[in-house]
Structures are given as C-alpha cells and as structure tokens.
Amino acid sequence: MNKKSMGGISIKGTRQGITIIINGGEPKGALKDLAKQLASSGHFLRGNEVVLEIGSDYFGVQELEALCGLLKRYDMNPVKVISESPDVRRAAQALGLEANKPTAKRPEYALVKRGPIRSGQSVNYDGTVLIIGDVNPGGEVIAGGDIIVWGHLKGMAYAGAPDDSSRRIYALSLEPTLLRIGNYLARPPEGETSPGKGPETAFVQENQIVVEPWEH
C-alpha cells in the first residue's frame, strides 16, 4: 500500500481501494490540499473505490458533496465515510454513503530478535520486527509491521505482510536480495552488489519502493 501525505491529507492504497485521511482543520484547506495531490498523482488512482477517514467536525453535506465531486472528476468512487463525529456521519448518510465510527486499534507489539538471521532461517511475525544483528543472504524476515535491522540486511525482507504498503524497512546497511513492502517488490539488478551506504530506509512512494538515508 502506498501512502502519500500533504498537510493534513494522507492517501493510502489498500487491496480494497483507496483510503483518504483528513486529519483535521477546515474543509476549504483540506479540499485545496487534496486537489494538489490529485493534480500530481490522481491518474494513478483512477477507477478506485474510496473510503474517507475524516478527523474534522466541519464537514457537512455541502462540504462532503464538494469532496466527492472532486474525487469523481478523477473517476474515483467514494463509498464510505469513517468519522468520530455524528454530524459528519449523518451528512455522509444524507449523500447515500456508508458511515461508520472508527474501530479501536489493537496495540502493536514488536518482536525483538537478537543475533544474526542465517541462510535458511526465517523470522515471521504479524507486528513490527527488530533484528539486533545481521540478516545474511538466504535469511528472511517477514513482518506485518515495519522491519528494523540493527545491522546488515543482505537477505530478504517483507514488511507490511500481506498488503500494508504504508510500512517501512530500516537497516544500518541495506544490501538485500529482495525487498517487499505490501504488494510492492524491489530487487537489485542481477549481478549487482551494492555496498552499504550507511543507514537507509525503504518505503513505497508513487507505486514503487524507494530508498532514502535513515536519519535515526
């Protein structure tokens, strides 16, 4: 799942479609920020159903109608609104949208594994995984959350399993045989060995995995 943000707006891809998160503030600013995002990347999102998570209390029928109209210009289909505000949920229902309260999230616990992950070994956990040691070629780490390697990552790492592309992979030295984040894959070109460039983080941006320095 890719995730992009601008101001109080976040766009997150899921297997079911797109979730747009409006964290708060007044509707005019949120619509302006969303319009900027869609102008630059809306063509990637066409044809998707959209869930709107609205953290602002100021979205009435008129504001939601304007928001839905903006999405429909990019061939996106708003189907549901999630909000703590009863007023926002009533406005959504008046427009024929499904309206729900947010579900409580379970606290996420990290698995800490000390020592190297050797060839043939696998660590599989449904939350975040912290490896204090190296992940050697042939070793693999699969996590439902983020993956943090306090050492060299030279094996396979799969964060956000099975389909959460908002997750990240961190390593003090990132030299993997394969990276996977949610539904996105990346591997170094065949025959290329990339020396470590210092701490780096991998994440999904604009439908591909990108790597940047990790300033931890």
C-alpha positions as CSV (number, residue, x, y, z in Angstrom):
1,M,0.0,0.0,0.0
2,N,1.4,3.3,-0.9
3,K,1.0,6.3,1.3
4,K,1.4,10.0,0.4
5,S,0.7,13.0,2.5
6,M,0.4,16.7,2.2
7,G,-0.5,18.9,5.1
8,G,-3.5,17.3,6.8
9,I,-4.2,14.9,4.0
10,S,-2.9,11.3,3.6
11,I,-3.7,8.9,0.7
12,K,-3.2,5.2,1.4
13,G,-3.6,2.4,-1.0
14,T,-5.2,-0.9,0.2
15,R,-6.3,-4.1,-1.5
16,Q,-9.9,-2.8,-1.5
17,G,-9.1,0.6,-3.0
18,I,-8.0,3.9,-1.6
19,T,-8.3,5.5,1.9
20,I,-8.1,9.3,2.1
21,I,-7.4,10.5,5.6
22,I,-8.3,14.1,6.5
23,N,-6.7,14.7,9.9
24,G,-8.4,17.9,10.8
25,G,-8.9,21.5,10.1
26,E,-11.4,23.4,8.0
27,P,-12.8,21.9,4.8
28,K,-11.6,24.6,2.4
29,G,-7.9,24.0,3.2
30,A,-8.4,20.2,3.1
31,L,-10.0,20.4,-0.3
32,K,-7.2,22.6,-1.6
33,D,-4.5,20.2,-0.3
34,L,-6.3,17.2,-1.8
35,A,-6.8,18.9,-5.2
36,K,-3.0,19.5,-5.3
37,Q,-2.3,15.8,-4.6
38,L,-4.8,14.6,-7.2
39,A,-3.4,17.0,-9.8
40,S,0.0,15.4,-9.4
41,S,-0.9,11.7,-8.9
42,G,-4.7,11.4,-9.5
43,H,-4.2,9.5,-12.7
44,F,-2.6,6.6,-10.7
45,L,-5.8,6.4,-8.6
46,R,-8.5,6.3,-11.3
47,G,-11.2,3.6,-11.0
48,N,-10.7,3.0,-7.3
49,E,-13.3,3.0,-4.6
50,V,-12.5,5.5,-1.8
51,V,-13.0,5.4,1.9
52,L,-12.8,8.8,3.6
53,E,-11.5,9.0,7.2
54,I,-12.4,12.4,8.4
55,G,-11.0,13.8,11.6
56,S,-12.6,17.2,11.2
57,D,-16.0,18.1,12.7
58,Y,-16.7,20.7,10.0
59,F,-17.7,18.5,7.1
60,G,-21.4,18.9,6.5
61,V,-23.4,17.8,3.5
62,Q,-22.2,20.7,1.3
63,E,-18.5,20.1,2.2
64,L,-18.8,16.3,1.7
65,E,-20.6,16.9,-1.6
66,A,-17.7,19.1,-2.8
67,L,-15.2,16.5,-1.7
68,C,-17.0,13.7,-3.5
69,G,-17.3,15.8,-6.6
70,L,-13.5,16.4,-6.6
71,L,-12.9,12.6,-6.4
72,K,-15.4,11.8,-9.1
73,R,-13.5,14.2,-11.5
74,Y,-10.7,11.7,-11.3
75,D,-13.0,8.7,-11.8
76,M,-12.8,7.7,-8.1
77,N,-15.9,6.4,-6.3
78,P,-16.4,7.5,-2.7
79,V,-18.3,4.7,-0.9
80,K,-17.8,5.2,2.9
81,V,-17.0,7.8,5.5
82,I,-15.4,7.0,8.8
83,S,-15.6,9.7,11.5
84,E,-16.0,10.1,15.2
85,S,-18.4,13.0,14.6
86,P,-22.1,12.1,14.5
87,D,-22.7,15.2,12.4
88,V,-20.2,14.1,9.8
89,R,-21.7,10.6,9.7
90,R,-25.2,12.0,9.3
91,A,-24.0,14.2,6.4
92,A,-22.4,11.1,4.7
93,Q,-25.7,9.1,5.1
94,A,-27.6,12.0,3.6
95,L,-25.4,11.7,0.5
96,G,-26.0,7.9,0.3
97,L,-22.6,7.0,1.7
98,E,-22.0,4.3,4.2
99,A,-20.9,5.9,7.5
100,N,-19.1,4.2,10.4
101,K,-17.3,5.1,13.6
102,P,-13.5,4.3,13.7
103,T,-12.7,0.8,15.0
104,A,-10.4,0.7,18.0
105,K,-6.9,-0.4,17.0
106,R,-5.1,-3.1,19.0
107,P,-1.8,-2.0,20.4
108,E,1.1,-3.2,18.3
109,Y,3.9,-5.2,20.0
110,A,7.3,-5.6,18.4
111,L,9.2,-8.8,18.2
112,V,12.9,-8.4,19.2
113,K,15.3,-11.0,17.8
114,R,18.9,-10.8,18.9
115,G,21.7,-12.4,16.8
116,P,22.1,-13.0,13.1
117,I,19.5,-14.5,10.8
118,R,21.5,-17.0,8.9
119,S,20.9,-18.6,5.5
120,G,17.8,-20.9,5.6
121,Q,16.4,-19.1,8.8
122,S,13.1,-17.2,8.7
123,V,11.5,-14.8,11.2
124,N,7.8,-14.4,10.7
125,Y,5.7,-12.1,12.9
126,D,2.4,-10.2,12.4
127,G,3.7,-7.0,14.0
128,T,6.9,-5.0,13.8
129,V,10.2,-6.9,13.9
130,L,13.5,-5.6,15.3
131,I,16.6,-7.6,14.4
132,I,19.7,-6.8,16.5
133,G,22.2,-8.4,14.2
134,D,22.7,-9.1,10.5
135,V,20.3,-10.8,8.1
136,N,22.6,-12.9,5.9
137,P,22.0,-13.9,2.3
138,G,19.4,-16.7,2.3
139,G,17.8,-15.4,5.6
140,E,14.4,-13.8,5.5
141,V,12.3,-11.6,7.7
142,I,8.5,-11.3,7.2
143,A,6.6,-8.8,9.3
144,G,3.0,-7.5,9.4
145,G,4.5,-4.2,10.6
146,D,7.8,-2.5,10.0
147,I,11.2,-4.2,9.9
148,I,14.2,-2.7,11.6
149,V,17.6,-4.3,11.2
150,W,20.3,-3.1,13.6
151,G,23.0,-4.5,11.3
152,H,23.5,-5.5,7.7
153,L,20.4,-6.5,5.7
154,K,21.7,-8.9,3.0
155,G,18.7,-11.3,2.8
156,M,15.0,-10.9,2.0
157,A,12.8,-8.5,4.0
158,Y,9.0,-8.4,3.6
159,A,7.3,-5.6,5.6
160,G,3.6,-5.0,5.8
161,A,2.6,-8.6,5.0
162,P,0.4,-9.3,3.3
163,D,-0.8,-6.0,1.8
164,D,0.0,-3.0,4.0
165,S,2.2,-0.8,1.8
166,S,2.4,2.0,4.3
167,R,5.1,0.1,6.2
168,R,8.9,0.7,6.1
169,I,12.1,-1.3,6.2
170,Y,15.1,0.2,8.1
171,A,18.7,-1.1,8.2
172,L,22.1,0.2,9.2
173,S,23.3,-1.3,5.9
174,L,20.8,-2.1,3.2
175,E,22.1,-4.7,0.7
176,P,19.1,-7.0,0.3
177,T,18.5,-9.8,-2.2
178,L,14.8,-8.8,-2.2
179,L,12.7,-6.2,-0.6
180,R,8.9,-6.4,-0.4
181,I,6.5,-3.9,1.2
182,G,2.9,-4.8,1.0
183,N,2.2,-5.6,-2.7
184,Y,5.4,-3.9,-4.0
185,L,8.7,-5.7,-4.8
186,A,12.2,-4.5,-5.5
187,R,15.4,-6.3,-6.0
188,P,18.9,-5.1,-7.1
189,P,19.8,-5.7,-10.7
190,E,21.2,-9.2,-11.4
191,G,24.9,-9.4,-10.7
192,E,25.0,-6.0,-8.9
193,T,26.2,-5.9,-5.4
194,S,25.5,-2.6,-3.7
195,P,27.9,-1.8,-0.8
196,G,26.2,-0.3,2.2
197,K,25.8,3.4,2.1
198,G,25.1,3.9,5.8
199,P,21.7,3.6,7.5
200,E,18.8,3.6,5.0
201,T,15.1,3.2,4.9
202,A,12.9,1.7,2.2
203,F,9.2,2.7,1.6
204,V,6.6,2.9,-1.1
205,Q,6.2,6.1,-2.9
206,E,4.2,6.7,-6.2
207,N,3.7,2.9,-6.7
208,Q,7.4,1.9,-6.3
209,I,9.8,1.1,-3.5
210,V,12.3,3.9,-2.9
211,V,15.3,4.1,-0.6
212,E,16.5,7.1,1.4
213,P,19.0,7.8,4.1
214,W,17.7,6.8,7.5
215,E,18.3,9.7,9.9
216,H,17.6,7.8,13.2
